[in-house]
Amino acid sequence: MKIGVIGSGYVGLVAAACFAELGHDVICVDNDAEKLAALNAGEVPIHEKFLPELLQKNRGKRLKFSGSVHDAVRASAAVFIAVGTPQSETGEADLSYVEAVSRELAHALAEAKDDYKIVVEKSTVPVYTNAWIRRVMEQNGAPQGSFDVASNPEFLREGSAVTDFLYPDRIVAGADEERCAEIMRAIYEPLTSGEYQKRPDAIPRPDAARVPAEIIVTSAKSAELIKHASNAFLAMKISFINAVANICESVGADVQQVREGIGADSRIGRRFLNPGIGYGGSCFPKDLKAFHAVAREFGSDFRLLDEVIRINEEQRLRFLRKIRATLWTLKGKRLAVLGLAFKGGTDDVRESPAIALVECLIKEGCDVVAYDPAAMDKSREILNSSVTFADSSYAAAKGADALLILTDWEEFAALDLERMKTVLKFPVVIDGRNLYLPKRMAEAGFTYVSVGRPDAVPQKAAVKAPRA
């Protein structure tokens, strides 16, 4: 099928590359000429596993980049809107980019005067956006009956977006008309039939992936709510386990043991029950506030979301207090920071709790030396010259009073502890992601502080009592 994707940001670029991988002919549209030139030249603007391979494989063949919405509409049976929906000052989603694209689509449809097409909202949007897109398009000349609007929310995790797309837990297609739903089913048929997953050149299948994929067809309003409700629930799980971790610290329990006991319940599960310094990124903070704004607009007092947000913000402050308690005073301390992205596997620093903590440490008078495998260029744009950037974990730690782990990169969980101890000024590790076992760190000679677990101190050789 011929598909247009409007927007080459995180969601749009991953979707376009994956649709091409499934065998569709895709035109990905963006109004940024410099970005289009970079994409056509083979550059990859975001750090995402398997995306470079898909772009290299399909660019210029099944995947093309363009600056023309009109060309994409004329060539496509389905056009996906994947533009940004940033948070406004009121907490609501800013839909101005969606509205602008809707007007362009309407003008293109009015000029095309050809076959029926579907417009698919892929961006994360509040309920009723589907109806607004239709209204704007009809007001701007799109002929009634020439199109339908569907909702197809994305459930992509940064760092594993490509495999999330190709091996999804579920595909949600919100379509109020059956002919629109049939096109949505046809688009995803390579996944729902299991055809793609059998291909010898398929992206490797993750463990426990559902094959073939399940497609859930709903009304457009239900699909719009599913996305916001899903993200709100996942954020709630993170805030819940962080609140439990705080209780564990108060009573001397181990949150990892508590997590295992909770997560073993099949009704709850272990995923997203990872204590730490809180959630961040481009989705959870924005989507929770947008969902709360929708609930408020329609007369629902969703106070649970207020508490989820409050716990998340408090978690960063608690960790800062933990750093102070470990080091006594912060002014003049040299601190090595491992991790700046909001999570491992991505270069995204939007709403990163690691960045927020670094900014607090700088205000406290700390000398911060930071390292991140992928996010340092984007971090420089925010932190400027207030932070020294190192080219490795060990270079960051050289001569530091303490090592802070703020992002859960796999390489940070596999440090050479003996080497690390030799480069640090003092063997102190404050781990905001619980990457190590306290017992192991104590045996390796570190003072180790983590989240929701008793602190560990270096083990000393037992002193024998003198003989009488």
C-alpha positions as CSV (number, residue, x, y, z in Angstrom):
1,M,0.0,0.0,0.0
2,K,1.1,3.6,-0.6
3,I,1.4,5.5,2.7
4,G,2.2,9.1,3.6
5,V,3.7,10.1,7.0
6,I,3.6,13.7,7.9
7,G,6.4,14.5,10.3
8,S,9.9,13.0,10.6
9,G,10.3,13.3,14.3
10,Y,10.7,10.4,16.7
11,V,7.3,8.8,16.0
12,G,7.1,9.8,12.3
13,L,10.5,8.6,11.3
14,V,10.2,5.3,13.1
15,A,6.7,4.7,11.7
16,A,7.8,5.5,8.2
17,A,10.9,3.3,8.3
18,C,8.9,0.4,9.8
19,F,6.0,0.7,7.3
20,A,8.6,0.6,4.5
21,E,10.1,-2.5,6.2
22,L,6.7,-4.2,6.0
23,G,6.6,-3.7,2.2
24,H,4.6,-0.5,1.9
25,D,5.7,2.4,-0.3
26,V,6.2,5.4,2.0
27,I,6.6,9.1,1.6
28,C,7.8,10.8,4.8
29,V,7.1,14.6,4.8
30,D,8.8,17.3,6.8
31,N,8.9,21.1,6.4
32,D,12.5,21.3,7.6
33,A,14.6,21.5,4.5
34,E,17.9,21.0,6.4
35,K,16.5,17.9,8.1
36,L,15.3,16.5,4.8
37,A,18.7,17.0,3.2
38,A,20.3,15.2,6.1
39,L,17.9,12.2,5.8
40,N,18.3,12.0,2.1
41,A,22.1,12.0,2.6
42,G,21.9,9.0,4.9
43,E,22.1,10.7,8.3
44,V,20.1,9.4,11.3
45,P,18.9,12.2,13.5
46,I,17.9,10.1,16.6
47,H,19.6,7.4,18.5
48,E,17.4,4.3,18.1
49,K,18.4,0.7,17.8
50,F,17.8,-0.9,14.3
51,L,16.7,2.5,12.8
52,P,19.9,3.1,10.9
53,E,19.6,-0.4,9.4
54,L,16.0,0.2,8.3
55,L,16.8,3.6,6.8
56,Q,19.8,2.3,4.9
57,K,17.8,-0.7,3.6
58,N,14.7,1.2,2.4
59,R,15.8,4.8,1.7
60,G,15.3,5.7,-2.0
61,K,13.4,2.4,-2.6
62,R,10.3,1.9,-0.5
63,L,11.0,5.0,1.6
64,K,11.3,8.5,0.2
65,F,11.5,11.9,1.9
66,S,9.7,15.0,0.7
67,G,8.7,18.5,1.7
68,S,5.4,18.4,-0.1
69,V,2.2,17.3,1.8
70,H,0.3,17.6,-1.5
71,D,2.6,15.0,-3.2
72,A,2.2,12.6,-0.3
73,V,-1.6,12.9,-0.4
74,R,-1.8,12.4,-4.1
75,A,0.4,9.3,-4.0
76,S,-1.1,7.7,-0.9
77,A,-4.2,5.7,0.2
78,A,-3.5,6.5,3.9
79,V,-1.8,9.5,5.4
80,F,-0.5,9.4,9.0
81,I,-0.2,12.6,11.0
82,A,2.8,12.3,13.2
83,V,3.7,15.9,14.2
84,G,4.5,17.2,17.7
85,T,1.8,17.9,20.3
86,P,3.9,19.8,22.9
87,Q,2.5,20.7,26.3
88,S,0.9,24.2,26.5
89,E,1.1,26.5,29.5
90,T,-2.2,25.2,30.8
91,G,-1.0,21.6,30.7
92,E,-3.2,20.8,27.6
93,A,-1.7,19.3,24.4
94,D,-0.9,22.0,21.9
95,L,-2.7,20.8,18.7
96,S,-1.6,23.7,16.5
97,Y,0.7,21.6,14.4
98,V,-2.1,18.9,14.0
99,E,-4.5,21.7,12.9
100,A,-2.0,23.1,10.4
101,V,-1.4,19.7,8.8
102,S,-5.2,19.1,8.7
103,R,-5.7,22.3,6.7
104,E,-2.9,21.2,4.2
105,L,-4.4,17.8,3.9
106,A,-7.8,19.4,3.1
107,H,-6.4,21.6,0.4
108,A,-4.6,18.6,-1.1
109,L,-7.7,16.4,-1.1
110,A,-9.8,19.2,-2.7
111,E,-7.3,19.5,-5.5
112,A,-6.8,15.7,-5.9
113,K,-10.5,14.8,-6.6
114,D,-9.6,11.2,-6.8
115,D,-10.1,8.0,-4.7
116,Y,-11.2,7.7,-1.1
117,K,-8.4,8.1,1.4
118,I,-8.0,7.8,5.2
119,V,-6.2,10.3,7.5
120,V,-4.7,8.6,10.5
121,E,-3.8,10.5,13.7
122,K,-0.6,8.9,15.0
123,S,0.4,11.7,17.3
124,T,-0.6,11.5,20.9
125,V,-3.7,13.6,21.2
126,P,-6.7,14.1,23.5
127,V,-10.1,12.6,23.0
128,Y,-12.2,14.4,20.3
129,T,-9.1,15.3,18.2
130,N,-10.4,12.9,15.5
131,A,-13.6,14.8,15.3
132,W,-11.8,18.1,15.2
133,I,-9.5,17.0,12.3
134,R,-12.6,16.0,10.3
135,R,-14.2,19.4,11.0
136,V,-11.1,21.4,10.1
137,M,-10.7,19.4,6.9
138,E,-14.3,19.9,5.8
139,Q,-14.2,23.6,6.6
140,N,-11.0,23.9,4.4
141,G,-12.5,22.2,1.3
142,A,-12.0,18.5,1.7
143,P,-15.1,16.9,0.0
144,Q,-17.4,15.0,2.3
145,G,-17.2,11.3,1.6
146,S,-13.7,11.5,0.2
147,F,-12.0,10.7,3.4
148,D,-12.3,9.2,6.9
149,V,-10.2,9.9,10.0
150,A,-8.8,7.1,12.1
151,S,-6.9,7.0,15.4
152,N,-3.8,4.8,15.6
153,P,-1.9,5.6,18.8
154,E,1.7,4.6,19.1
155,F,3.1,2.6,22.0
156,L,6.8,3.0,21.2
157,R,9.4,2.9,24.0
158,E,12.5,5.0,23.2
159,G,15.4,2.6,22.8
160,S,13.3,-0.2,21.5
161,A,10.9,1.6,19.2
162,V,11.6,-0.4,16.1
163,T,11.0,-3.8,17.8
164,D,8.0,-2.3,19.6
165,F,6.5,-1.4,16.2
166,L,7.3,-4.7,14.5
167,Y,6.5,-6.9,17.4
168,P,3.8,-5.0,19.2
169,D,1.8,-6.0,22.3
170,R,-1.2,-4.8,20.4
171,I,-2.2,-2.5,17.5
172,V,-5.1,-0.2,18.3
173,A,-7.1,1.1,15.3
174,G,-9.8,3.6,16.1
175,A,-12.2,3.8,13.1
176,D,-15.8,4.8,13.1
177,E,-16.4,3.5,9.6
178,E,-15.9,-0.1,8.4
179,R,-14.2,0.8,5.2
180,C,-11.7,2.8,7.1
181,A,-11.1,-0.1,9.5
182,E,-10.5,-2.4,6.6
183,I,-7.7,-0.2,5.3
184,M,-6.2,-0.1,8.8
185,R,-6.3,-3.9,8.9
186,A,-4.6,-4.1,5.5
187,I,-1.8,-1.8,6.5
188,Y,-0.9,-4.0,9.5
189,E,-1.7,-7.3,7.8
190,P,2.0,-8.3,7.5
191,L,2.2,-8.2,11.4
192,T,-1.3,-9.6,12.2
193,S,-0.7,-12.6,9.8
194,G,2.8,-13.3,11.1
195,E,4.1,-12.9,7.5
196,Y,6.8,-10.3,8.4
197,Q,8.1,-12.2,11.4
198,K,8.8,-15.2,9.2
199,R,11.0,-13.3,6.8
200,P,14.7,-14.3,6.9
201,D,15.6,-10.6,6.8
202,A,13.2,-9.6,9.6
203,I,14.5,-7.5,12.6
204,P,15.2,-10.0,15.4
205,R,12.2,-11.0,17.5
206,P,12.4,-9.9,21.2
207,D,11.8,-12.5,23.9
208,A,8.1,-13.0,24.7
209,A,7.0,-11.0,21.7
210,R,3.4,-11.7,20.6
211,V,3.4,-13.3,17.1
212,P,1.3,-12.8,15.2
213,A,0.3,-9.3,16.5
214,E,-3.2,-8.6,17.7
215,I,-5.2,-5.7,16.2
216,I,-7.9,-4.2,18.4
217,V,-10.5,-2.1,16.4
218,T,-12.3,0.5,18.5
219,S,-14.1,3.7,18.1
220,A,-11.9,6.7,17.5
221,K,-12.7,8.2,20.9
222,S,-11.8,4.9,22.6
223,A,-8.5,4.7,20.8
224,E,-7.6,8.3,21.8
225,L,-8.3,7.5,25.5
226,I,-6.4,4.2,25.3
227,K,-3.1,6.0,24.7
228,H,-3.4,8.5,27.5
229,A,-4.8,6.0,29.9
230,S,-2.0,3.5,29.1
231,N,0.7,6.0,29.8
232,A,-1.0,7.3,32.9
233,F,-1.2,3.7,34.3
234,L,2.5,3.0,33.6
235,A,3.6,6.3,35.2
236,M,1.4,5.3,38.2
237,K,3.3,2.0,38.5
238,I,6.6,3.8,38.6
239,S,5.4,6.3,41.2
240,F,3.9,3.5,43.2
241,I,7.1,1.5,43.5
242,N,9.0,4.7,44.3
243,A,6.6,5.4,47.1
244,V,7.1,1.8,48.3
245,A,10.9,2.3,48.1
246,N,10.6,5.3,50.4
247,I,8.8,3.2,53.0
248,C,11.4,0.5,52.6
249,E,14.1,3.0,53.4
250,S,12.2,4.1,56.5
251,V,11.8,0.5,57.9
252,G,15.1,-1.0,56.6
253,A,13.5,-3.3,54.0
254,D,14.8,-4.0,50.5
255,V,12.6,-2.7,47.7
256,Q,14.1,-5.2,45.2
257,Q,12.8,-8.1,47.3
258,V,9.4,-6.3,47.8
259,R,9.3,-5.7,44.0
260,E,9.9,-9.4,43.3
261,G,7.1,-10.4,45.6
262,I,4.7,-7.9,44.1
263,G,5.7,-8.5,40.5
264,A,5.4,-12.3,40.7
265,D,1.6,-11.7,40.9
266,S,0.5,-12.2,37.3
267,R,-2.2,-9.5,37.8
268,I,0.5,-6.9,38.4
269,G,3.7,-8.1,36.7
270,R,7.3,-6.9,37.1
271,R,7.5,-4.4,34.2
272,F,7.6,-0.7,35.2
273,L,8.1,-1.6,38.8
274,N,11.7,-0.3,38.9
275,P,12.4,2.2,41.7
276,G,14.7,5.1,40.9
277,I,14.8,8.8,40.4
278,G,11.5,9.0,38.6
279,Y,10.1,8.9,35.1
280,G,10.9,11.5,32.4
281,G,11.0,11.8,28.6
282,S,8.8,13.3,26.0
283,C,5.7,11.2,26.8
284,F,4.8,10.5,30.5
285,P,5.1,14.0,31.9
286,K,3.3,15.6,29.0
287,D,0.7,12.9,28.6
288,L,-0.3,12.8,32.3
289,K,-0.9,16.6,32.3
290,A,-2.8,16.4,29.1
291,F,-4.9,13.5,30.3
292,H,-5.6,15.4,33.5
293,A,-6.6,18.5,31.5
294,V,-9.1,16.4,29.5
295,A,-10.6,14.9,32.6
296,R,-10.9,18.3,34.2
297,E,-12.5,19.8,31.0
298,F,-15.2,17.1,31.1
299,G,-15.9,17.4,34.8
300,S,-13.9,14.5,36.2
301,D,-11.8,15.0,39.2
302,F,-8.9,12.7,38.5
303,R,-6.9,13.4,41.6
304,L,-4.9,10.2,41.4
305,L,-2.9,11.8,38.5
306,D,-2.0,14.7,40.8
307,E,-0.5,12.3,43.3
308,V,1.4,10.3,40.6
309,I,3.0,13.6,39.4
310,R,3.7,14.8,42.9
311,I,5.5,11.5,43.9
312,N,7.6,11.7,40.7
313,E,8.7,15.3,41.4
314,E,9.4,14.5,45.1
315,Q,11.6,11.5,44.1
316,R,14.2,13.7,42.5
317,L,14.3,15.9,45.6
318,R,14.7,12.8,47.8
319,F,17.6,11.6,45.8
320,L,19.3,15.0,46.0
321,R,18.9,14.8,49.8
322,K,20.4,11.3,49.7
323,I,23.4,12.7,47.9
324,R,23.7,15.5,50.6
325,A,23.4,13.0,53.4
326,T,26.1,10.8,51.9
327,L,28.6,13.5,51.2
328,W,27.7,15.9,54.1
329,T,28.4,19.1,52.1
330,L,28.1,19.6,48.3
331,K,29.8,22.9,47.7
332,G,33.2,22.3,46.0
333,K,32.7,18.5,45.6
334,R,33.7,16.9,42.4
335,L,31.0,14.5,41.2
336,A,31.1,12.0,38.4
337,V,27.7,11.6,36.7
338,L,26.9,8.6,34.6
339,G,23.9,9.1,32.5
340,L,22.1,12.2,31.1
341,A,19.3,10.7,28.9
342,F,16.0,10.2,30.7
343,K,16.5,6.4,30.2
344,G,19.1,4.0,28.7
345,G,19.1,3.3,25.0
346,T,18.2,6.8,23.8
347,D,19.7,10.2,23.4
348,D,16.5,12.0,24.5
349,V,17.0,14.4,27.4
350,R,13.5,15.9,27.4
351,E,12.2,16.0,31.0
352,S,15.2,14.0,32.0
353,P,15.5,13.5,35.8
354,A,19.2,13.2,35.4
355,I,19.5,16.6,33.8
356,A,17.3,18.1,36.5
357,L,19.5,16.6,39.2
358,V,22.7,17.9,37.5
359,E,21.3,21.4,37.4
360,C,20.5,21.2,41.1
361,L,24.0,20.0,41.9
362,I,25.5,22.8,39.9
363,K,23.4,25.3,41.9
364,E,24.8,23.7,45.1
365,G,28.3,24.5,43.9
366,C,29.4,21.1,42.7
367,D,32.0,20.5,40.0
368,V,30.2,17.9,37.7
369,V,31.9,15.7,35.2
370,A,29.4,13.8,33.1
371,Y,29.4,10.9,30.6
372,D,26.5,9.4,28.6
373,P,26.9,7.0,25.7
374,A,24.5,8.9,23.4
375,A,23.1,12.0,25.0
376,M,26.0,14.3,25.5
377,D,25.5,16.5,22.4
378,K,21.9,17.2,23.3
379,S,22.9,17.7,27.0
380,R,25.5,20.3,26.0
381,E,22.7,22.4,24.5
382,I,21.0,22.5,27.9
383,L,24.0,22.5,30.3
384,N,26.4,24.6,28.2
385,S,29.7,25.1,29.9
386,S,28.5,24.4,33.4
387,V,29.4,20.7,33.1
388,T,32.6,19.0,32.0
389,F,31.9,16.2,29.5
390,A,34.1,13.0,29.6
391,D,34.6,10.4,26.9
392,S,34.1,7.4,29.2
393,S,32.8,6.4,32.6
394,Y,36.3,6.1,34.0
395,A,37.4,9.4,32.6
396,A,34.4,11.0,34.3
397,A,35.2,9.3,37.6
398,K,38.9,10.3,37.7
399,G,39.5,12.1,41.0
400,A,35.8,12.4,41.9
401,D,34.6,12.5,45.4
402,A,31.7,10.2,44.4
403,L,30.1,8.5,41.4
404,L,26.4,9.1,40.7
405,I,24.5,6.7,38.4
406,L,21.5,8.5,36.9
407,T,20.6,6.5,33.8
408,D,20.1,2.8,33.4
409,W,22.5,2.2,30.5
410,E,23.6,-1.5,30.2
411,E,27.3,-0.5,30.1
412,F,26.9,1.2,33.5
413,A,25.7,-2.1,35.0
414,A,28.9,-3.8,33.7
415,L,31.6,-1.4,35.0
416,D,35.0,-2.8,36.0
417,L,34.7,-2.1,39.7
418,E,38.3,-2.6,40.5
419,R,39.3,-0.1,37.9
420,M,36.6,2.3,39.0
421,K,37.8,2.2,42.6
422,T,41.3,3.1,41.5
423,V,40.2,6.2,39.6
424,L,37.8,7.6,42.1
425,K,39.2,9.8,44.9
426,F,36.8,8.1,47.3
427,P,35.1,4.7,46.7
428,V,31.6,6.1,47.0
429,V,28.8,5.2,44.5
430,I,25.3,6.7,44.8
431,D,23.1,4.7,42.4
432,G,19.7,6.2,41.3
433,R,18.9,3.2,39.2
434,N,19.8,0.2,41.5
435,L,22.1,-1.3,38.9
436,Y,24.2,-3.2,41.5
437,L,23.7,-5.5,44.5
438,P,24.6,-3.8,47.7
439,K,26.5,-6.9,49.0
440,R,28.6,-7.0,45.8
441,M,29.5,-3.4,46.1
442,A,30.5,-3.7,49.8
443,E,32.7,-6.7,48.9
444,A,34.3,-4.6,46.2
445,G,35.2,-2.0,48.7
446,F,32.6,0.7,48.0
447,T,30.3,2.7,50.1
448,Y,27.1,2.1,48.1
449,V,23.9,4.1,48.4
450,S,20.8,3.2,46.3
451,V,17.0,3.6,46.3
452,G,14.8,1.7,48.7
453,R,17.6,-0.5,50.0
454,P,19.9,-0.4,53.1
455,D,23.2,1.4,52.4
456,A,26.3,-0.8,52.0
457,V,29.7,-0.1,53.4
458,P,33.1,-1.7,52.6
459,Q,33.6,-5.0,54.4
460,K,36.6,-5.1,56.7
461,A,38.5,-8.1,57.7
462,A,37.4,-9.5,61.0
463,V,39.7,-8.7,63.9
464,K,40.5,-11.7,66.1
465,A,40.2,-11.2,69.9
466,P,43.5,-11.5,71.7
467,R,44.0,-14.7,73.7
468,A,43.6,-14.5,77.5
